[in-house]
Amino acid sequence: MDEIKSIRKRYFEEGISIKKIGEETGRDRKTIRKYMENDKQQRIKQRHTAKRIHKRLIEEYKNTGYDCSYRTIASYVSLKKSQIYSGKKAYLPLEHSPGEAQVDFGSADFIEHGIRYSGYYLTVSFPYSNAGFIQLFKGETFECLSEGLKNIYMHIGGVPHTQWFDNASSMVIKVLKNHKRQLREPFIRFCEHYGFEAVFCNANAGHEKGSVENKVGYLRRNLLVPVPEFDDIDIFNKSLLSMCEKDMMREHYKRNADIASLFKEDCNAFNPLSSTEFNCSTYISVRTDKYGKFTLNGIHTYSCKT
């Protein structure tokens, strides 16, 4: 116990690093860190406050001429708490090989035939080269996802061998234990058709696909401002792919090369395109009401009358 007390004193009061203490005491760093963690295991309501520390110091050192003010103690305790109990998490930078992609949706307004829509745009980012492509839609359903990906695959002439997704309901029915997912049957068919590996991020862990998170904002600011206005969304989506190509003619933020050159390395690592196109349509049976109308997705109402 004397050794533990000495180690804590040297760390908390004298500011000596765990590495240095380990070298001097011969103790393993994990053991020393365990001694430090023991302080954190005290009930929050039973941990020392600055006021209690100040009172104890006065009582225990009253015969030594101790005269340190409460304000000094409070400032020191505040500093140490920020160091000891910091809630900040550290992340290791992810390294990506050529041919990987990250996929996500962003939201943006657009005007088609004079009607303003609050829509969505599918973004596919390539972390190795920092290239990115988008397609604009009126929803973020599976049909929009599959059509957007298919359009981009056909434009770039291949399929990214590994693709990262979030846990959107258009793909995932349920998040299971051990990092597994119960996937929707149409999405499984899409993955099998194009032959790529789908990887899903942990819940509430956007940093795991930080490349596309950044690309969503970048492409909205640069390609969708001001609010785009057009007559045919399909034609506009084709022009978006061309605009994304032009955007690659700039220097990579870290590598000593332009994005377009690096994207060629991505392309060389792609899986080949399937010889047949994937049918992005979904067919379901519905009941109509007495007026011959039916509703899809609980939102859009249609009439079956000619």
KARA-V726326 format. One record per helix or strand. SS is the DSSP state (hx for helix, st for strand). FROM is the first residue (numbers start at 0). LEN is the number of residues. Records with the same first field share a line. If there is no record, write none. Layout:
SS=FROM-LEN  FROM-LEN
This chain:
hx=1-12  17-8  28-12  43-3  49-11  69-15  141-15  184-10  205-18  232-15  258-10
st=99-13  114-12  130-7  158-1  161-4  171-4  180-3  196-4  228-2  250-1  257-1  270-1  292-4  299-4
